[in-house]
Amino acid sequence: MNTRPPELLDTRGRPLKDLRLSVIDQCNFRCPYCMPKESYGPEFPFMTSSERLSFDQLARMARTFVQLGVEKLRITGGEPLLRKDLPRLIETLAAMRTLDGKPLDIALTTNGSLLAARAQSLKDAGLRRITVSLDSLDDALAGRMNGVGFPVARVLEGIAAAQRVGLAPVKVNTVIERGVNDSQILPLVHHFRDSGVQLRFIEYMDVGGASRWNAGQVLSADAMRAIVQQHYALVRDGAARGHDTAEVWHHADGSGSLGFIASMSHPFCGDCVRARVAADGKLYLCLFSQQGADLRPWLGEGQEAQLAERIGALWRARTDRYSELRGPSGGRTHAHKVVRMSLVGG
């Protein structure tokens, strides 16, 4: 007998398949588009350890989402590797199975600063994939963009360590801001060709710490790809994109692939199957949500059924499509109340 429950759909027929689970709201970088240092100084009231969800609560949250149809789980932050004993949580998550009985697809997004030392323990715990944020290969520019002068070489060491232990595929996310790091597009492509790493370029979005965002700072994904194609022949991937955020192109000579995430110029709200739970237990149904729904009251032991009922009710009522309503141009300046990116995760 097939006991699988009916698929959970929102008001636009979008299923719940992907959970972004933030484990900490702190970060050791101060990237201007996420956590500008003038806003996130030493006195900023980040959550204390007692205010964050415990590993038991995070596991209970994840298990309930999996029972509702989630197949992919991405651990985010802040910088998730700042969370003490994180492999212990990953080991618990890795034991979970989807409704089809398959292993849960577990990934993690990191700035790479702590990755070299922790890649093996993450892999041993059951992490499958990893994404590293890197906005420049130029040390001076990268230092300005990460806000703390962190050297590129140490991030590259982390990427190499992840590959060495078998975290695959390794993806590198680069947010391109016009006039700031658009000069890095070709150096990054050249560096990661033939490396087995998929480089992904992301349009500069009006989210998180980008409170001074302006449409003039956006370089479209089409424009980024045109820059690459002036020097490298690319072939568009023929596979259906499904619910993935990136449009994939392959080097014609077989030396790897590139992803382009056009959140601003070509919104993909209609394919969005992602929910986000912040480190404080609040559920966000859109990256651009202005407020979250607190799930803490249903996180006690033995409350899994009530938690599932609450999440299901919230998802079925979901109408979010901010990027489509905003329009491709995105307006000229930031006008949307933002939720702190380090809280909700990417």
VENZICOR-V851421 format. One record per residue. N is the residue number from 1. RES is the residue in one small letter. PHI is phi in whole degrees, 0 to 359 (none if undefined). PSI is psi as a letter, one per 30 degrees, with the letter a starting at -180 (none if undefined). D_FIRST is the distance of its C-alpha to the first C-alpha in whole Angstrom. Layout:
# VENZICOR-V851421
n-><N;N>
res-><RES;RES>
phi-><PHI;PHI>
psi-><PSI;PSI>
d_first-><D_FIRST;D_FIRST>
This chain:
# VENZICOR-V851421
n-><1;2;3;4;5;6;7;8;9;10;11;12;13;14;15;16;17;18;19;20;21;22;23;24;25;26;27;28;29;30;31;32;33;34;35;36;37;38;39;40;41;42;43;44;45;46;47;48;49;50;51;52;53;54;55;56;57;58;59;60;61;62;63;64;65;66;67;68;69;70;71;72;73;74;75;76;77;78;79;80;81;82;83;84;85;86;87;88;89;90;91;92;93;94;95;96;97;98;99;100;101;102;103;104;105;106;107;108;109;110;111;112;113;114;115;116;117;118;119;120;121;122;123;124;125;126;127;128;129;130;131;132;133;134;135;136;137;138;139;140;141;142;143;144;145;146;147;148;149;150;151;152;153;154;155;156;157;158;159;160;161;162;163;164;165;166;167;168;169;170;171;172;173;174;175;176;177;178;179;180;181;182;183;184;185;186;187;188;189;190;191;192;193;194;195;196;197;198;199;200;201;202;203;204;205;206;207;208;209;210;211;212;213;214;215;216;217;218;219;220;221;222;223;224;225;226;227;228;229;230;231;232;233;234;235;236;237;238;239;240;241;242;243;244;245;246;247;248;249;250;251;252;253;254;255;256;257;258;259;260;261;262;263;264;265;266;267;268;269;270;271;272;273;274;275;276;277;278;279;280;281;282;283;284;285;286;287;288;289;290;291;292;293;294;295;296;297;298;299;300;301;302;303;304;305;306;307;308;309;310;311;312;313;314;315;316;317;318;319;320;321;322;323;324;325;326;327;328;329;330;331;332;333;334;335;336;337;338;339;340;341;342;343;344;345;346>
res-><m;n;t;r;p;p;e;l;l;d;t;r;g;r;p;l;k;d;l;r;l;s;v;i;d;q;c;n;f;r;c;p;y;c;m;p;k;e;s;y;g;p;e;f;p;f;m;t;s;s;e;r;l;s;f;d;q;l;a;r;m;a;r;t;f;v;q;l;g;v;e;k;l;r;i;t;g;g;e;p;l;l;r;k;d;l;p;r;l;i;e;t;l;a;a;m;r;t;l;d;g;k;p;l;d;i;a;l;t;t;n;g;s;l;l;a;a;r;a;q;s;l;k;d;a;g;l;r;r;i;t;v;s;l;d;s;l;d;d;a;l;a;g;r;m;n;g;v;g;f;p;v;a;r;v;l;e;g;i;a;a;a;q;r;v;g;l;a;p;v;k;v;n;t;v;i;e;r;g;v;n;d;s;q;i;l;p;l;v;h;h;f;r;d;s;g;v;q;l;r;f;i;e;y;m;d;v;g;g;a;s;r;w;n;a;g;q;v;l;s;a;d;a;m;r;a;i;v;q;q;h;y;a;l;v;r;d;g;a;a;r;g;h;d;t;a;e;v;w;h;h;a;d;g;s;g;s;l;g;f;i;a;s;m;s;h;p;f;c;g;d;c;v;r;a;r;v;a;a;d;g;k;l;y;l;c;l;f;s;q;q;g;a;d;l;r;p;w;l;g;e;g;q;e;a;q;l;a;e;r;i;g;a;l;w;r;a;r;t;d;r;y;s;e;l;r;g;p;s;g;g;r;t;h;a;h;k;v;v;r;m;s;l;v;g;g>
phi-><none;275;259;296;290;298;298;278;237;271;294;255;78;269;283;266;232;227;243;259;248;275;256;198;259;268;212;266;254;226;296;296;273;232;224;304;295;289;260;241;275;302;266;295;279;294;294;279;299;286;273;280;299;286;299;298;292;296;294;296;298;298;299;292;297;296;294;266;120;294;241;238;229;246;273;228;207;34;256;299;286;282;284;298;63;305;305;297;293;300;299;293;295;294;279;282;232;288;298;270;82;269;299;292;279;254;230;215;250;216;277;86;293;248;288;303;279;243;303;295;294;293;296;298;283;118;296;257;224;214;237;246;271;209;259;194;264;283;299;294;293;299;297;291;285;274;78;228;70;290;287;299;304;286;291;296;298;295;298;296;295;298;294;297;271;95;283;216;280;274;244;242;264;234;274;259;248;304;81;249;228;294;292;268;302;291;302;293;300;299;294;266;297;63;257;84;268;265;275;231;263;239;294;293;252;270;229;54;276;280;290;253;301;220;301;294;274;273;254;294;299;297;292;299;296;298;297;296;289;291;237;226;283;239;234;291;294;273;286;297;288;61;261;290;277;262;268;262;234;253;296;298;272;81;269;129;223;231;244;232;251;258;298;270;277;222;303;238;303;298;252;281;240;256;243;231;244;282;296;266;90;266;266;241;265;205;300;259;302;268;205;250;259;287;259;304;299;247;258;285;299;87;256;302;295;292;297;298;296;294;298;300;296;293;291;297;270;296;237;306;201;304;296;291;290;295;92;301;287;73;76;269;227;289;232;260;298;254;263;304;298;292;276;269;81;271>
psi-><k;j;g;k;l;k;k;j;k;a;f;g;g;k;l;j;f;k;k;j;j;k;f;k;g;l;k;g;l;i;k;f;f;e;i;k;f;f;f;i;a;f;g;k;i;l;k;l;e;f;f;l;k;l;e;e;e;e;e;e;e;e;e;e;e;e;f;g;f;k;f;k;k;k;k;a;b;a;j;f;f;f;k;k;h;e;f;e;e;e;e;e;e;f;f;l;k;l;f;g;g;l;k;k;j;k;l;k;k;l;f;f;e;g;e;e;f;f;e;e;e;e;e;e;f;g;k;e;l;k;k;k;k;j;f;k;f;k;e;e;e;e;e;e;e;f;f;g;g;k;k;e;e;e;e;e;e;e;e;e;e;e;e;e;f;g;j;k;l;k;k;k;k;j;k;k;k;k;f;e;g;f;f;f;e;e;e;e;e;e;e;f;k;g;f;f;k;j;k;k;k;k;k;j;l;i;l;b;g;h;f;g;k;k;f;f;f;k;j;l;e;e;e;e;e;e;e;e;f;f;f;k;k;k;k;k;k;f;l;k;f;b;g;k;f;k;k;k;k;k;k;f;g;g;g;a;l;k;k;k;j;h;e;e;f;i;k;h;e;f;g;j;g;k;l;k;k;l;f;g;g;k;k;k;g;k;f;g;k;f;l;l;k;k;f;e;f;g;g;l;k;g;g;e;e;e;e;e;e;e;e;e;e;e;e;f;f;k;f;k;h;e;e;e;e;e;l;e;f;g;l;e;l;k;f;k;k;l;k;k;e;f;e;f;l;none>
d_first-><0;4;6;9;12;14;17;20;23;27;29;30;26;26;23;24;23;27;28;32;33;36;37;41;43;46;48;51;51;53;52;54;51;48;51;54;57;59;56;54;57;58;57;54;52;49;46;47;44;44;43;40;37;36;34;32;32;31;28;27;27;26;23;22;23;20;18;19;18;22;22;26;28;32;34;37;40;43;44;40;42;45;42;43;40;38;36;35;33;32;31;29;27;27;24;22;19;17;14;14;15;18;22;23;26;29;32;36;39;42;46;46;49;47;45;47;47;43;42;41;40;37;36;36;34;31;32;32;34;37;39;43;45;48;51;54;55;59;59;61;59;56;58;59;55;54;56;57;59;56;57;54;55;53;50;50;50;47;45;47;45;42;42;43;41;38;37;36;36;39;40;43;43;47;48;51;53;56;59;58;56;56;58;55;53;55;55;52;51;53;52;49;49;48;47;43;43;42;44;43;45;45;47;49;47;48;46;46;50;51;53;56;53;55;54;57;55;52;52;50;47;49;52;51;49;53;55;52;53;57;56;53;51;48;45;42;39;37;33;32;32;29;29;32;35;38;39;39;42;43;47;48;49;46;47;44;43;43;41;43;41;43;42;45;46;43;40;36;35;33;31;31;28;29;30;33;33;37;38;39;35;36;33;35;33;36;38;41;40;43;41;38;35;36;33;34;34;30;31;31;29;27;27;24;22;25;26;23;24;27;26;24;26;29;27;26;30;31;34;35;37;40;41;41;43;46;46;47;50;49;52;56;55;53;52;49;48;46;44;45;44;44;42;39;39;39>
